[in-house]
């Protein structure tokens, strides 16, 4: 699990730690509109980039699965 908290007054880009033999999946992004802000189990979006744009005053949770 990787949690990104942006409590700044501006959007920020966060570097995502690299994984071996796993993929990061976006489980939560509080900046997205309901109901896309929290993904249902098994329907998480793949995060392919090494950076993630986190909007101001929002939280992003990534999970890794094999």
PyMOL Python script that loads the backbone (N, CA, C, O; Angstrom):
from pymol import cmd

cmd.read_pdbstr("""\
ATOM      1  N   UNK A   1       0.845  -1.168   0.000  1.00  0.00           N
ATOM      2  CA  UNK A   1       0.000   0.000   0.000  1.00  0.00           C
ATOM      3  C   UNK A   1       0.895   1.238   0.000  1.00  0.00           C
ATOM      4  O   UNK A   1       1.926   1.282   0.672  1.00  0.00           O
ATOM      5  N   UNK A   2       0.477   2.237  -0.768  1.00  0.00           N
ATOM      6  CA  UNK A   2       1.199   3.513  -0.828  1.00  0.00           C
ATOM      7  C   UNK A   2       0.155   4.618  -0.694  1.00  0.00           C
ATOM      8  O   UNK A   2      -0.787   4.686  -1.483  1.00  0.00           O
ATOM      9  N   UNK A   3       0.325   5.481   0.304  1.00  0.00           N
ATOM     10  CA  UNK A   3      -0.631   6.551   0.572  1.00  0.00           C
ATOM     11  C   UNK A   3       0.035   7.895   0.299  1.00  0.00           C
ATOM     12  O   UNK A   3       1.147   8.154   0.758  1.00  0.00           O
ATOM     13  N   UNK A   4      -0.660   8.746  -0.454  1.00  0.00           N
ATOM     14  CA  UNK A   4      -0.173  10.088  -0.757  1.00  0.00           C
ATOM     15  C   UNK A   4      -1.171  11.096  -0.205  1.00  0.00           C
ATOM     16  O   UNK A   4      -2.358  11.044  -0.525  1.00  0.00           O
ATOM     17  N   UNK A   5      -0.685  12.012   0.624  1.00  0.00           N
ATOM     18  CA  UNK A   5      -1.513  13.046   1.228  1.00  0.00           C
ATOM     19  C   UNK A   5      -1.035  14.402   0.741  1.00  0.00           C
ATOM     20  O   UNK A   5       0.126  14.759   0.936  1.00  0.00           O
ATOM     21  N   UNK A   6      -1.911  15.148   0.119  1.00  0.00           N
ATOM     22  CA  UNK A   6      -1.559  16.486  -0.336  1.00  0.00           C
ATOM     23  C   UNK A   6      -2.405  17.489   0.434  1.00  0.00           C
ATOM     24  O   UNK A   6      -3.571  17.709   0.107  1.00  0.00           O
ATOM     25  N   UNK A   7      -1.822  18.086   1.440  1.00  0.00           N
ATOM     26  CA  UNK A   7      -2.533  19.070   2.250  1.00  0.00           C
ATOM     27  C   UNK A   7      -2.148  20.499   1.867  1.00  0.00           C
ATOM     28  O   UNK A   7      -2.490  21.458   2.559  1.00  0.00           O
ATOM     29  N   UNK A   8      -1.431  20.617   0.752  1.00  0.00           N
ATOM     30  CA  UNK A   8      -1.009  21.935   0.250  1.00  0.00           C
ATOM     31  C   UNK A   8      -2.184  22.660  -0.408  1.00  0.00           C
ATOM     32  O   UNK A   8      -3.256  22.090  -0.610  1.00  0.00           O
ATOM     33  N   UNK A   9      -1.951  23.936  -0.736  1.00  0.00           N
ATOM     34  CA  UNK A   9      -2.944  24.746  -1.431  1.00  0.00           C
ATOM     35  C   UNK A   9      -2.790  24.649  -2.943  1.00  0.00           C
ATOM     36  O   UNK A   9      -3.461  25.364  -3.688  1.00  0.00           O
ATOM     37  N   UNK A  10      -1.895  23.753  -3.398  1.00  0.00           N
ATOM     38  CA  UNK A  10      -1.680  23.567  -4.830  1.00  0.00           C
ATOM     39  C   UNK A  10      -1.565  22.077  -5.133  1.00  0.00           C
ATOM     40  O   UNK A  10      -1.258  21.276  -4.249  1.00  0.00           O
ATOM     41  N   UNK A  11      -1.813  21.715  -6.385  1.00  0.00           N
ATOM     42  CA  UNK A  11      -1.653  20.325  -6.814  1.00  0.00           C
ATOM     43  C   UNK A  11      -0.168  19.975  -6.798  1.00  0.00           C
ATOM     44  O   UNK A  11       0.683  20.837  -7.020  1.00  0.00           O
ATOM     45  N   UNK A  12       0.135  18.709  -6.535  1.00  0.00           N
ATOM     46  CA  UNK A  12       1.519  18.238  -6.511  1.00  0.00           C
ATOM     47  C   UNK A  12       1.636  16.919  -7.260  1.00  0.00           C
ATOM     48  O   UNK A  12       0.678  16.149  -7.333  1.00  0.00           O
ATOM     49  N   UNK A  13       2.814  16.665  -7.814  1.00  0.00           N
ATOM     50  CA  UNK A  13       3.123  15.374  -8.426  1.00  0.00           C
ATOM     51  C   UNK A  13       3.971  14.577  -7.452  1.00  0.00           C
ATOM     52  O   UNK A  13       4.986  15.066  -6.955  1.00  0.00           O
ATOM     53  N   UNK A  14       3.554  13.351  -7.182  1.00  0.00           N
ATOM     54  CA  UNK A  14       4.263  12.474  -6.260  1.00  0.00           C
ATOM     55  C   UNK A  14       4.944  11.359  -7.042  1.00  0.00           C
ATOM     56  O   UNK A  14       4.368  10.810  -7.981  1.00  0.00           O
ATOM     57  N   UNK A  15       6.165  11.026  -6.655  1.00  0.00           N
ATOM     58  CA  UNK A  15       6.871   9.895  -7.246  1.00  0.00           C
ATOM     59  C   UNK A  15       6.360   8.615  -6.598  1.00  0.00           C
ATOM     60  O   UNK A  15       6.214   8.536  -5.378  1.00  0.00           O
ATOM     61  N   UNK A  16       6.093   7.622  -7.427  1.00  0.00           N
ATOM     62  CA  UNK A  16       5.583   6.336  -6.938  1.00  0.00           C
ATOM     63  C   UNK A  16       6.748   5.357  -6.865  1.00  0.00           C
ATOM     64  O   UNK A  16       7.510   5.245  -7.825  1.00  0.00           O
ATOM     65  N   UNK A  17       6.904   4.649  -5.756  1.00  0.00           N
ATOM     66  CA  UNK A  17       8.001   3.681  -5.651  1.00  0.00           C
ATOM     67  C   UNK A  17       7.848   2.570  -6.700  1.00  0.00           C
ATOM     68  O   UNK A  17       6.738   2.091  -6.932  1.00  0.00           O
ATOM     69  N   UNK A  18       8.940   2.166  -7.323  1.00  0.00           N
ATOM     70  CA  UNK A  18       8.862   1.089  -8.312  1.00  0.00           C
ATOM     71  C   UNK A  18       8.570  -0.249  -7.642  1.00  0.00           C
ATOM     72  O   UNK A  18       8.950  -0.483  -6.495  1.00  0.00           O
ATOM     73  N   UNK A  19       7.892  -1.114  -8.375  1.00  0.00           N
ATOM     74  CA  UNK A  19       7.575  -2.460  -7.902  1.00  0.00           C
ATOM     75  C   UNK A  19       8.197  -3.495  -8.825  1.00  0.00           C
ATOM     76  O   UNK A  19       8.396  -3.243 -10.013  1.00  0.00           O
ATOM     77  N   UNK A  20       8.501  -4.654  -8.271  1.00  0.00           N
ATOM     78  CA  UNK A  20       8.977  -5.778  -9.061  1.00  0.00           C
ATOM     79  C   UNK A  20       7.904  -6.861  -9.027  1.00  0.00           C
ATOM     80  O   UNK A  20       7.488  -7.293  -7.953  1.00  0.00           O
ATOM     81  N   UNK A  21       7.462  -7.294 -10.188  1.00  0.00           N
ATOM     82  CA  UNK A  21       6.468  -8.364 -10.321  1.00  0.00           C
ATOM     83  C   UNK A  21       5.111  -8.010  -9.739  1.00  0.00           C
ATOM     84  O   UNK A  21       4.324  -8.907  -9.434  1.00  0.00           O
ATOM     85  N   UNK A  22       4.816  -6.728  -9.576  1.00  0.00           N
ATOM     86  CA  UNK A  22       3.511  -6.282  -9.118  1.00  0.00           C
ATOM     87  C   UNK A  22       3.142  -5.006  -9.859  1.00  0.00           C
ATOM     88  O   UNK A  22       3.982  -4.388 -10.512  1.00  0.00           O
ATOM     89  N   UNK A  23       1.883  -4.621  -9.751  1.00  0.00           N
ATOM     90  CA  UNK A  23       1.379  -3.416 -10.405  1.00  0.00           C
ATOM     91  C   UNK A  23       0.663  -2.561  -9.375  1.00  0.00           C
ATOM     92  O   UNK A  23      -0.059  -3.075  -8.521  1.00  0.00           O
ATOM     93  N   UNK A  24       0.868  -1.241  -9.461  1.00  0.00           N
ATOM     94  CA  UNK A  24       0.116  -0.335  -8.592  1.00  0.00           C
ATOM     95  C   UNK A  24      -1.294  -0.158  -9.148  1.00  0.00           C
ATOM     96  O   UNK A  24      -1.488  -0.011 -10.355  1.00  0.00           O
ATOM     97  N   UNK A  25      -2.260  -0.174  -8.256  1.00  0.00           N
ATOM     98  CA  UNK A  25      -3.657   0.050  -8.608  1.00  0.00           C
ATOM     99  C   UNK A  25      -4.201   1.181  -7.750  1.00  0.00           C
ATOM    100  O   UNK A  25      -3.927   1.246  -6.552  1.00  0.00           O
ATOM    101  N   UNK A  26      -4.970   2.070  -8.362  1.00  0.00           N
ATOM    102  CA  UNK A  26      -5.566   3.171  -7.599  1.00  0.00           C
ATOM    103  C   UNK A  26      -6.845   2.678  -6.931  1.00  0.00           C
ATOM    104  O   UNK A  26      -7.802   2.297  -7.605  1.00  0.00           O
ATOM    105  N   UNK A  27      -6.849   2.689  -5.612  1.00  0.00           N
ATOM    106  CA  UNK A  27      -8.024   2.271  -4.854  1.00  0.00           C
ATOM    107  C   UNK A  27      -8.863   3.471  -4.437  1.00  0.00           C
ATOM    108  O   UNK A  27     -10.092   3.402  -4.426  1.00  0.00           O
ATOM    109  N   UNK A  28      -8.191   4.583  -4.091  1.00  0.00           N
ATOM    110  CA  UNK A  28      -8.887   5.788  -3.620  1.00  0.00           C
ATOM    111  C   UNK A  28      -8.192   7.018  -4.186  1.00  0.00           C
ATOM    112  O   UNK A  28      -6.964   7.105  -4.196  1.00  0.00           O
ATOM    113  N   UNK A  29      -8.994   7.963  -4.656  1.00  0.00           N
ATOM    114  CA  UNK A  29      -8.516   9.295  -5.020  1.00  0.00           C
ATOM    115  C   UNK A  29      -9.651  10.249  -4.678  1.00  0.00           C
ATOM    116  O   UNK A  29     -10.627  10.356  -5.420  1.00  0.00           O
ATOM    117  N   UNK A  30      -9.519  10.941  -3.550  1.00  0.00           N
ATOM    118  CA  UNK A  30     -10.621  11.771  -3.054  1.00  0.00           C
ATOM    119  C   UNK A  30     -10.910  12.989  -3.935  1.00  0.00           C
ATOM    120  O   UNK A  30     -11.916  13.666  -3.723  1.00  0.00           O
ATOM    121  N   UNK A  31     -10.060  13.282  -4.909  1.00  0.00           N
ATOM    122  CA  UNK A  31     -10.308  14.395  -5.825  1.00  0.00           C
ATOM    123  C   UNK A  31     -11.269  14.009  -6.947  1.00  0.00           C
ATOM    124  O   UNK A  31     -11.817  14.882  -7.620  1.00  0.00           O
ATOM    125  N   UNK A  32     -11.473  12.726  -7.149  1.00  0.00           N
ATOM    126  CA  UNK A  32     -12.390  12.273  -8.196  1.00  0.00           C
ATOM    127  C   UNK A  32     -13.834  12.386  -7.713  1.00  0.00           C
ATOM    128  O   UNK A  32     -14.097  12.305  -6.513  1.00  0.00           O
ATOM    129  N   UNK A  33     -14.770  12.572  -8.646  1.00  0.00           N
ATOM    130  CA  UNK A  33     -16.174  12.675  -8.238  1.00  0.00           C
ATOM    131  C   UNK A  33     -16.728  11.320  -7.796  1.00  0.00           C
ATOM    132  O   UNK A  33     -16.273  10.270  -8.249  1.00  0.00           O
ATOM    133  N   UNK A  34     -17.712  11.365  -6.909  1.00  0.00           N
ATOM    134  CA  UNK A  34     -18.410  10.154  -6.486  1.00  0.00           C
ATOM    135  C   UNK A  34     -19.120   9.566  -7.692  1.00  0.00           C
ATOM    136  O   UNK A  34     -19.699  10.334  -8.461  1.00  0.00           O
ATOM    137  N   UNK A  35     -19.117   8.285  -7.908  1.00  0.00           N
ATOM    138  CA  UNK A  35     -18.583   7.186  -7.112  1.00  0.00           C
ATOM    139  C   UNK A  35     -17.203   6.712  -7.557  1.00  0.00           C
ATOM    140  O   UNK A  35     -16.776   5.627  -7.162  1.00  0.00           O
ATOM    141  N   UNK A  36     -16.488   7.504  -8.375  1.00  0.00           N
ATOM    142  CA  UNK A  36     -15.171   7.090  -8.859  1.00  0.00           C
ATOM    143  C   UNK A  36     -14.068   7.303  -7.840  1.00  0.00           C
ATOM    144  O   UNK A  36     -12.951   6.829  -8.041  1.00  0.00           O
ATOM    145  N   UNK A  37     -14.353   8.006  -6.749  1.00  0.00           N
ATOM    146  CA  UNK A  37     -13.326   8.313  -5.751  1.00  0.00           C
ATOM    147  C   UNK A  37     -12.829   7.083  -5.008  1.00  0.00           C
ATOM    148  O   UNK A  37     -11.663   7.029  -4.616  1.00  0.00           O
ATOM    149  N   UNK A  38     -13.694   6.096  -4.807  1.00  0.00           N
ATOM    150  CA  UNK A  38     -13.317   4.847  -4.144  1.00  0.00           C
ATOM    151  C   UNK A  38     -13.692   3.693  -5.072  1.00  0.00           C
ATOM    152  O   UNK A  38     -14.867   3.494  -5.381  1.00  0.00           O
ATOM    153  N   UNK A  39     -12.694   2.942  -5.512  1.00  0.00           N
ATOM    154  CA  UNK A  39     -12.931   1.843  -6.449  1.00  0.00           C
ATOM    155  C   UNK A  39     -13.465   0.615  -5.716  1.00  0.00           C
ATOM    156  O   UNK A  39     -13.063   0.322  -4.590  1.00  0.00           O
ATOM    157  N   UNK A  40     -14.362  -0.083  -6.367  1.00  0.00           N
ATOM    158  CA  UNK A  40     -14.842  -1.349  -5.816  1.00  0.00           C
ATOM    159  C   UNK A  40     -13.726  -2.377  -5.929  1.00  0.00           C
ATOM    160  O   UNK A  40     -12.897  -2.306  -6.837  1.00  0.00           O
ATOM    161  N   UNK A  41     -13.706  -3.325  -5.013  1.00  0.00           N
ATOM    162  CA  UNK A  41     -12.684  -4.384  -5.029  1.00  0.00           C
ATOM    163  C   UNK A  41     -12.687  -5.089  -6.376  1.00  0.00           C
ATOM    164  O   UNK A  41     -13.732  -5.507  -6.876  1.00  0.00           O
ATOM    165  N   UNK A  42     -11.505  -5.212  -6.950  1.00  0.00           N
ATOM    166  CA  UNK A  42     -11.361  -5.864  -8.249  1.00  0.00           C
ATOM    167  C   UNK A  42     -11.532  -4.925  -9.428  1.00  0.00           C
ATOM    168  O   UNK A  42     -11.278  -5.323 -10.565  1.00  0.00           O
ATOM    169  N   UNK A  43     -11.958  -3.682  -9.192  1.00  0.00           N
ATOM    170  CA  UNK A  43     -12.168  -2.721 -10.275  1.00  0.00           C
ATOM    171  C   UNK A  43     -11.246  -1.511 -10.177  1.00  0.00           C
ATOM    172  O   UNK A  43     -11.539  -0.457 -10.741  1.00  0.00           O
ATOM    173  N   UNK A  44     -10.136  -1.661  -9.465  1.00  0.00           N
ATOM    174  CA  UNK A  44      -9.178  -0.576  -9.313  1.00  0.00           C
ATOM    175  C   UNK A  44      -8.510  -0.266 -10.654  1.00  0.00           C
ATOM    176  O   UNK A  44      -8.357  -1.153 -11.494  1.00  0.00           O
ATOM    177  N   UNK A  45      -8.116   0.983 -10.850  1.00  0.00           N
ATOM    178  CA  UNK A  45      -7.450   1.404 -12.078  1.00  0.00           C
ATOM    179  C   UNK A  45      -5.944   1.190 -11.968  1.00  0.00           C
ATOM    180  O   UNK A  45      -5.340   1.481 -10.936  1.00  0.00           O
ATOM    181  N   UNK A  46      -5.346   0.678 -13.042  1.00  0.00           N
ATOM    182  CA  UNK A  46      -3.897   0.468 -13.083  1.00  0.00           C
ATOM    183  C   UNK A  46      -3.196   1.820 -13.192  1.00  0.00           C
ATOM    184  O   UNK A  46      -3.605   2.679 -13.973  1.00  0.00           O
ATOM    185  N   UNK A  47      -2.138   1.999 -12.403  1.00  0.00           N
ATOM    186  CA  UNK A  47      -1.300   3.200 -12.465  1.00  0.00           C
ATOM    187  C   UNK A  47       0.011   2.788 -13.121  1.00  0.00           C
ATOM    188  O   UNK A  47       0.827   2.096 -12.511  1.00  0.00           O
ATOM    189  N   UNK A  48       0.211   3.212 -14.360  1.00  0.00           N
ATOM    190  CA  UNK A  48       1.371   2.767 -15.132  1.00  0.00           C
ATOM    191  C   UNK A  48       2.553   3.733 -15.046  1.00  0.00           C
ATOM    192  O   UNK A  48       3.686   3.343 -15.330  1.00  0.00           O
ATOM    193  N   UNK A  49       2.306   4.984 -14.658  1.00  0.00           N
ATOM    194  CA  UNK A  49       3.372   5.989 -14.620  1.00  0.00           C
ATOM    195  C   UNK A  49       4.164   5.910 -13.322  1.00  0.00           C
ATOM    196  O   UNK A  49       3.728   5.291 -12.352  1.00  0.00           O
ATOM    197  N   UNK A  50       5.333   6.546 -13.317  1.00  0.00           N
ATOM    198  CA  UNK A  50       6.159   6.587 -12.108  1.00  0.00           C
ATOM    199  C   UNK A  50       5.826   7.800 -11.233  1.00  0.00           C
ATOM    200  O   UNK A  50       6.359   7.951 -10.133  1.00  0.00           O
ATOM    201  N   UNK A  51       4.932   8.665 -11.741  1.00  0.00           N
ATOM    202  CA  UNK A  51       4.476   9.842 -11.000  1.00  0.00           C
ATOM    203  C   UNK A  51       2.952   9.821 -10.948  1.00  0.00           C
ATOM    204  O   UNK A  51       2.294   9.288 -11.841  1.00  0.00           O
ATOM    205  N   UNK A  52       2.396  10.417  -9.873  1.00  0.00           N
ATOM    206  CA  UNK A  52       0.938  10.515  -9.762  1.00  0.00           C
ATOM    207  C   UNK A  52       0.597  11.945  -9.364  1.00  0.00           C
ATOM    208  O   UNK A  52       1.159  12.484  -8.411  1.00  0.00           O
ATOM    209  N   UNK A  53      -0.324  12.552 -10.099  1.00  0.00           N
ATOM    210  CA  UNK A  53      -0.761  13.925  -9.846  1.00  0.00           C
ATOM    211  C   UNK A  53      -1.832  13.893  -8.758  1.00  0.00           C
ATOM    212  O   UNK A  53      -2.895  13.298  -8.933  1.00  0.00           O
ATOM    213  N   UNK A  54      -1.535  14.542  -7.634  1.00  0.00           N
ATOM    214  CA  UNK A  54      -2.462  14.570  -6.504  1.00  0.00           C
ATOM    215  C   UNK A  54      -2.957  16.005  -6.345  1.00  0.00           C
ATOM    216  O   UNK A  54      -2.173  16.928  -6.122  1.00  0.00           O
ATOM    217  N   UNK A  55      -4.259  16.169  -6.464  1.00  0.00           N
ATOM    218  CA  UNK A  55      -4.839  17.504  -6.359  1.00  0.00           C
ATOM    219  C   UNK A  55      -4.764  18.025  -4.928  1.00  0.00           C
ATOM    220  O   UNK A  55      -4.660  17.254  -3.974  1.00  0.00           O
ATOM    221  N   UNK A  56      -4.819  19.344  -4.799  1.00  0.00           N
ATOM    222  CA  UNK A  56      -4.733  19.972  -3.476  1.00  0.00           C
ATOM    223  C   UNK A  56      -5.821  19.433  -2.546  1.00  0.00           C
ATOM    224  O   UNK A  56      -6.941  19.153  -2.972  1.00  0.00           O
ATOM    225  N   UNK A  57      -5.467  19.296  -1.281  1.00  0.00           N
ATOM    226  CA  UNK A  57      -6.382  18.842  -0.225  1.00  0.00           C
ATOM    227  C   UNK A  57      -7.022  17.499  -0.535  1.00  0.00           C
ATOM    228  O   UNK A  57      -8.210  17.307  -0.273  1.00  0.00           O
ATOM    229  N   UNK A  58      -6.260  16.574  -1.085  1.00  0.00           N
ATOM    230  CA  UNK A  58      -6.818  15.259  -1.397  1.00  0.00           C
ATOM    231  C   UNK A  58      -5.882  14.138  -0.962  1.00  0.00           C
ATOM    232  O   UNK A  58      -4.716  14.360  -0.635  1.00  0.00           O
ATOM    233  N   UNK A  59      -6.431  12.934  -0.968  1.00  0.00           N
ATOM    234  CA  UNK A  59      -5.713  11.733  -0.538  1.00  0.00           C
ATOM    235  C   UNK A  59      -5.825  10.699  -1.657  1.00  0.00           C
ATOM    236  O   UNK A  59      -6.886  10.528  -2.258  1.00  0.00           O
ATOM    237  N   UNK A  60      -4.716  10.014  -1.926  1.00  0.00           N
ATOM    238  CA  UNK A  60      -4.687   8.927  -2.905  1.00  0.00           C
ATOM    239  C   UNK A  60      -4.111   7.698  -2.223  1.00  0.00           C
ATOM    240  O   UNK A  60      -3.098   7.782  -1.529  1.00  0.00           O
ATOM    241  N   UNK A  61      -4.757   6.560  -2.421  1.00  0.00           N
ATOM    242  CA  UNK A  61      -4.262   5.291  -1.894  1.00  0.00           C
ATOM    243  C   UNK A  61      -4.068   4.341  -3.066  1.00  0.00           C
ATOM    244  O   UNK A  61      -4.995   4.067  -3.829  1.00  0.00           O
ATOM    245  N   UNK A  62      -2.832   3.842  -3.190  1.00  0.00           N
ATOM    246  CA  UNK A  62      -2.525   2.830  -4.196  1.00  0.00           C
ATOM    247  C   UNK A  62      -2.306   1.508  -3.473  1.00  0.00           C
ATOM    248  O   UNK A  62      -1.802   1.468  -2.351  1.00  0.00           O
ATOM    249  N   UNK A  63      -2.697   0.428  -4.145  1.00  0.00           N
ATOM    250  CA  UNK A  63      -2.445  -0.906  -3.610  1.00  0.00           C
ATOM    251  C   UNK A  63      -1.697  -1.701  -4.669  1.00  0.00           C
ATOM    252  O   UNK A  63      -1.788  -1.394  -5.857  1.00  0.00           O
ATOM    253  N   UNK A  64      -0.967  -2.710  -4.249  1.00  0.00           N
ATOM    254  CA  UNK A  64      -0.212  -3.553  -5.178  1.00  0.00           C
ATOM    255  C   UNK A  64      -0.761  -4.963  -5.127  1.00  0.00           C
ATOM    256  O   UNK A  64      -1.044  -5.504  -4.058  1.00  0.00           O
ATOM    257  N   UNK A  65      -0.907  -5.545  -6.302  1.00  0.00           N
ATOM    258  CA  UNK A  65      -1.331  -6.936  -6.412  1.00  0.00           C
ATOM    259  C   UNK A  65      -0.420  -7.637  -7.407  1.00  0.00           C
ATOM    260  O   UNK A  65       0.089  -7.027  -8.347  1.00  0.00           O
ATOM    261  N   UNK A  66      -0.229  -8.912  -7.184  1.00  0.00           N
ATOM    262  CA  UNK A  66       0.597  -9.712  -8.100  1.00  0.00           C
ATOM    263  C   UNK A  66      -0.128  -9.940  -9.402  1.00  0.00           C
ATOM    264  O   UNK A  66       0.405 -10.592 -10.300  1.00  0.00           O
TER     265      UNK A  66
END
""", "prot")
cmd.dss("prot")
cmd.show_as("cartoon", "prot")
cmd.util.cbc("prot")
cmd.orient("prot")
